């Protein structure tokens, strides 16, 4: 979900490292609650039944992932670096137990999953990723993208909804051209407003966000003036509009399943976020995303 360009990495790396190392323990300790899901829970251990619907296969044998920095595990292992081994979709990390591992087992995931996501990608880049994924002829393609379209230096630079829709429709056509029978699991865009409310009252988090993370929502995090409130509301509205597009376009494809807003509605807490930026999911957050995806992919019916 990073909205910074590559050329700014070196400038903010030192700041992120210094701030996060001084306060990483405080970040993790800020929230003592958990989401109530534990490793080894029923949701994490369920196996898909042999019965399948007329189109949706609840036990795919290969997985390709497309999207942005969340799917690349950005900032989950070290500062300003991808860590695909902890990806919720295709990672191999034992703590995360990615969707691919849950569906295919460790050896199956290693041999039959591919991660084509790109850190910093916006919806306009999805068609190219989908074309690459189609070449793998996967049974299932996971999609998580859109946060970078809302996370810009200013709200006026957010991707217009019409452009967002057009790019997603083009991406689906690209996939269908090369892999007409591939299933598609589409995750909703996370709730950036909830993320802001989780960290805005913490001095350490505000200092990290000042380094330039999702400025449209997180900039001047403690400013409660009318302009700042309106700016955040604009970002929140745009995220909701993006999710409506994801839902609507997916609904037109018989082999596409939207998550019903599950990722958007998930209440991420401090312990589930990166210690480096309090924005991207850390290992715990990636594990929660994997649980959500597995539950929805293997469900008898799509989410409401």
C-alpha positions as CSV (number, residue, x, y, z in Angstrom):
1,X,0.0,0.0,0.0
2,X,3.0,2.3,-0.1
3,X,2.4,5.5,-2.1
4,X,6.0,6.7,-2.1
5,X,8.0,6.4,-5.3
6,X,11.3,4.4,-5.4
7,X,13.4,7.5,-5.5
8,X,12.2,8.6,-2.0
9,X,13.1,5.3,-0.3
10,X,16.6,6.4,0.8
11,X,15.3,9.6,2.3
12,X,12.7,8.1,4.6
13,X,14.5,4.8,5.3
14,X,16.8,6.4,7.9
15,X,13.9,8.1,9.6
16,X,11.7,5.0,9.7
17,X,14.5,2.9,11.0
18,X,15.5,5.4,13.8
19,X,11.9,6.0,14.9
20,X,10.8,2.4,14.7
21,X,13.8,1.0,16.5
22,X,13.3,3.4,19.4
23,X,9.7,2.7,19.7
24,X,9.0,-0.8,18.2
25,X,8.2,-2.2,21.6
26,X,5.9,0.6,22.3
27,X,4.1,0.1,19.0
28,X,3.4,-3.5,19.7
29,X,2.4,-2.7,23.3
30,X,0.0,0.1,22.4
31,X,-2.9,-2.4,21.9
32,X,-3.3,-5.4,24.0
33,X,-6.5,-6.6,22.3
34,X,-6.6,-9.3,19.7
35,X,-9.2,-10.1,17.1
36,X,-10.1,-13.3,18.9
37,X,-8.7,-15.6,16.2
38,X,-5.9,-17.9,17.3
39,X,-3.6,-20.2,15.4
40,X,-5.1,-23.6,15.1
41,X,-8.6,-22.2,15.2
42,X,-11.5,-24.0,13.5
43,X,-11.4,-21.4,10.7
44,X,-7.7,-21.9,10.1
45,X,-8.0,-25.7,10.1
46,X,-11.2,-26.3,8.1
47,X,-10.8,-28.2,4.9
48,X,-13.0,-27.6,1.9
49,X,-15.6,-30.3,1.4
50,X,-15.7,-32.4,-1.7
51,X,-18.9,-30.8,-2.8
52,X,-18.5,-27.8,-5.1
53,X,-20.8,-25.4,-6.8
54,X,-21.4,-25.5,-10.6
55,X,-18.6,-23.0,-11.2
56,X,-16.7,-22.2,-8.0
57,X,-14.0,-24.8,-7.1
58,X,-13.4,-24.6,-3.3
59,X,-10.2,-26.6,-3.6
60,X,-8.0,-25.0,-6.3
61,X,-4.6,-26.6,-7.0
62,X,-2.6,-23.5,-8.0
63,X,-2.7,-19.9,-6.9
64,X,-1.4,-16.7,-8.6
65,X,-1.4,-13.4,-6.7
66,X,-1.6,-9.8,-8.1
67,X,-1.9,-6.5,-6.4
68,X,0.3,-4.1,-4.4
69,X,2.7,-4.0,-1.4
70,X,0.3,-5.8,1.0
71,X,0.6,-8.9,-1.2
72,X,4.4,-8.4,-1.4
73,X,4.7,-8.3,2.4
74,X,6.2,-4.9,2.3
75,X,7.7,-3.6,5.6
76,X,6.7,-6.8,7.3
77,X,10.2,-8.1,7.9
78,X,12.5,-5.1,7.5
79,X,12.2,-1.4,6.7
80,X,11.3,-0.4,3.1
81,X,11.7,-3.9,1.7
82,X,9.4,-6.6,0.3
83,X,9.1,-9.8,2.2
84,X,7.0,-12.1,-0.1
85,X,7.6,-15.1,2.2
86,X,5.1,-13.6,4.6
87,X,2.5,-12.7,1.9
88,X,-1.0,-13.6,2.9
89,X,-1.6,-15.0,-0.6
90,X,1.5,-17.1,-1.5
91,X,4.0,-16.8,1.3
92,X,5.8,-19.7,2.9
93,X,6.1,-18.4,6.5
94,X,4.9,-20.9,9.1
95,X,3.4,-18.1,11.3
96,X,1.3,-16.7,8.5
97,X,0.2,-19.9,6.8
98,X,-0.8,-18.2,3.6
99,X,-3.8,-19.0,1.5
100,X,-1.6,-21.1,-0.8
101,X,-0.2,-23.1,2.1
102,X,-3.7,-23.6,3.5
103,X,-5.1,-24.8,0.2
104,X,-2.1,-26.7,-1.3
105,X,0.1,-27.6,1.7
106,X,3.7,-26.3,2.0
107,X,5.2,-28.3,-0.9
108,X,2.2,-27.6,-3.2
109,X,2.4,-23.9,-2.4
110,X,6.1,-23.8,-3.2
111,X,5.6,-25.5,-6.6
112,X,2.2,-24.1,-7.7
113,X,1.9,-20.5,-6.5
114,X,3.2,-17.3,-8.0
115,X,3.3,-13.7,-6.7
116,X,3.1,-11.1,-9.4
117,X,2.1,-8.2,-7.1
118,X,4.2,-5.0,-7.2
119,X,4.8,-2.7,-4.3
120,X,3.4,0.7,-5.1
121,X,1.1,-0.5,-7.8
122,X,-2.2,1.2,-8.5
123,X,-5.2,-0.2,-10.4
124,X,-3.8,1.1,-13.7
125,X,-1.0,-1.4,-13.4
126,X,-3.3,-4.4,-12.7
127,X,-3.9,-5.4,-16.4
128,X,-0.2,-6.0,-16.9
129,X,0.0,-8.1,-13.7
130,X,-3.1,-10.1,-14.8
131,X,-1.6,-10.8,-18.1
132,X,1.5,-12.2,-16.4
133,X,-0.7,-14.3,-14.0
134,X,-2.7,-15.7,-16.9
135,X,0.5,-17.2,-18.4
136,X,0.7,-19.5,-15.3
137,X,-2.8,-20.9,-16.1
138,X,-3.7,-20.8,-12.3
139,X,-6.8,-22.3,-10.8
140,X,-7.2,-19.2,-8.6
141,X,-6.0,-15.6,-8.9
142,X,-6.1,-13.4,-5.8
143,X,-6.5,-9.6,-6.2
144,X,-5.8,-7.0,-3.5
145,X,-5.3,-3.5,-4.9
146,X,-6.7,0.0,-4.5
147,X,-5.1,1.5,-1.4
148,X,-2.4,3.3,-3.5
149,X,-5.1,4.8,-5.6
150,X,-6.5,6.6,-2.5
151,X,-3.1,7.1,-0.7
152,X,-1.7,10.1,-2.6
153,X,0.0,13.3,-1.7
154,X,-3.3,15.1,-2.1
155,X,-6.9,14.0,-2.5
156,X,-7.0,15.7,-5.9
157,X,-4.5,13.1,-7.1
158,X,-6.7,10.1,-6.1
159,X,-7.6,7.8,-9.0
160,X,-11.0,8.8,-10.4
161,X,-13.6,6.1,-9.9
162,X,-14.3,5.8,-13.6
163,X,-10.6,5.2,-14.3
164,X,-10.4,2.7,-11.5
165,X,-13.4,0.8,-13.0
166,X,-12.0,0.8,-16.5
167,X,-8.6,-0.5,-15.4
168,X,-10.2,-3.3,-13.4
169,X,-12.4,-4.3,-16.3
170,X,-9.4,-4.3,-18.6
171,X,-7.5,-6.5,-16.1
172,X,-10.3,-9.0,-16.0
173,X,-10.3,-9.2,-19.8
174,X,-6.6,-9.7,-19.8
175,X,-7.0,-12.6,-17.4
176,X,-9.8,-14.2,-19.4
177,X,-7.9,-13.9,-22.6
178,X,-5.2,-16.2,-21.3
179,X,-6.9,-18.1,-18.5
180,X,-10.6,-18.3,-19.2
181,X,-11.4,-20.7,-16.5
182,X,-9.3,-19.2,-13.7
183,X,-11.2,-18.3,-10.5
184,X,-10.7,-14.8,-9.1
185,X,-10.8,-13.9,-5.4
186,X,-11.0,-10.1,-4.9
187,X,-10.2,-8.5,-1.5
188,X,-11.7,-5.2,-0.6
189,X,-9.6,-2.1,0.0
190,X,-8.7,-1.8,3.7
191,X,-10.4,0.9,5.9
192,X,-7.9,3.7,5.9
193,X,-10.0,5.8,8.2
194,X,-10.0,3.1,10.8
195,X,-6.2,2.8,10.5
196,X,-5.9,6.6,11.1
197,X,-8.1,6.4,14.2
198,X,-6.1,3.5,15.5
199,X,-2.8,5.4,15.6
200,X,-3.6,9.1,15.6
201,X,-3.4,9.5,19.4
202,X,0.1,7.9,19.6
203,X,3.0,10.3,19.3
204,X,5.4,7.7,18.0
205,X,2.9,6.7,15.2
206,X,2.3,10.3,14.2
207,X,6.1,10.8,13.9
208,X,6.4,7.8,11.6
209,X,3.4,8.9,9.5
210,X,5.0,12.4,9.1
211,X,7.8,10.8,7.1
212,X,5.3,10.6,4.2
213,X,2.9,7.6,4.5
214,X,-0.5,7.8,2.9
215,X,-0.5,11.6,3.2
216,X,-4.0,12.0,1.9
217,X,-5.4,10.2,5.0
218,X,-2.6,10.2,7.6
219,X,-1.0,13.6,7.0
220,X,-1.3,15.9,10.0
221,X,-2.9,13.0,11.9
222,X,-3.7,15.1,15.0
223,X,-5.3,17.9,13.1
224,X,-9.1,17.9,13.8
225,X,-9.8,21.1,11.9
226,X,-12.6,21.3,9.4
227,X,-10.3,21.0,6.4
228,X,-8.5,18.0,7.7
229,X,-11.7,16.3,8.6
230,X,-13.1,16.9,5.1
231,X,-9.9,15.6,3.5
232,X,-10.1,12.3,5.4
233,X,-13.8,12.0,4.6
234,X,-13.0,12.4,0.9
235,X,-10.5,9.6,1.1
236,X,-12.9,7.3,3.0
237,X,-15.6,8.0,0.5
238,X,-13.3,7.2,-2.4
239,X,-12.2,3.9,-0.8
240,X,-15.9,2.9,-0.4
241,X,-16.4,3.8,-4.1
242,X,-13.5,1.6,-5.1
243,X,-14.9,-1.3,-3.1
244,X,-18.2,-0.8,-4.9
245,X,-16.4,-1.1,-8.2
246,X,-14.6,-4.2,-7.1
247,X,-17.9,-5.8,-6.1
248,X,-19.8,-4.8,-9.2
249,X,-17.2,-5.8,-11.8
250,X,-16.5,-9.1,-10.0
251,X,-20.3,-9.9,-9.9
252,X,-20.4,-9.8,-13.7
253,X,-17.9,-12.8,-13.9
254,X,-19.2,-16.2,-12.9
255,X,-15.8,-17.3,-11.7
256,X,-15.1,-14.2,-9.5
257,X,-15.8,-14.0,-5.8
258,X,-15.6,-10.7,-3.9
259,X,-14.8,-10.8,-0.1
260,X,-18.0,-9.0,0.8
261,X,-16.0,-6.2,2.4
262,X,-14.3,-8.5,4.9
263,X,-10.8,-6.9,4.6
264,X,-12.3,-3.4,4.7
265,X,-14.2,-4.3,7.9
266,X,-11.4,-6.1,9.7
267,X,-10.3,-4.0,12.7
268,X,-6.5,-4.1,12.5
269,X,-4.7,-3.3,15.7
270,X,-1.2,-2.2,16.5
271,X,0.2,-5.7,17.0
272,X,-0.9,-6.7,13.5
273,X,0.8,-3.8,11.8
274,X,4.3,-3.2,10.6
275,X,6.6,-2.0,13.4
276,X,8.3,0.2,10.7
277,X,5.3,2.2,9.4
278,X,2.1,1.4,11.4
279,X,0.4,1.0,8.1
280,X,1.2,-2.2,6.3
281,X,0.3,-5.5,7.9
282,X,3.0,-7.3,9.8
283,X,3.2,-11.0,10.2
284,X,0.1,-11.2,12.4
285,X,-1.8,-9.0,10.0
286,X,-0.8,-11.1,7.1
287,X,-2.0,-14.2,8.9
288,X,-5.4,-12.6,9.5
289,X,-5.6,-11.7,5.8
290,X,-4.8,-15.4,5.0
291,X,-7.6,-16.6,7.4
292,X,-10.1,-14.3,5.8
293,X,-9.2,-15.4,2.3
294,X,-9.2,-19.1,3.1
295,X,-12.6,-18.8,4.8
296,X,-14.1,-17.0,1.8
297,X,-12.5,-19.1,-0.9
298,X,-13.6,-22.4,0.7
299,X,-17.1,-21.3,1.7
300,X,-20.0,-23.0,0.1
301,X,-21.5,-19.6,-0.9
302,X,-19.8,-16.3,-1.6
303,X,-19.9,-13.6,1.2
304,X,-23.0,-11.6,1.4
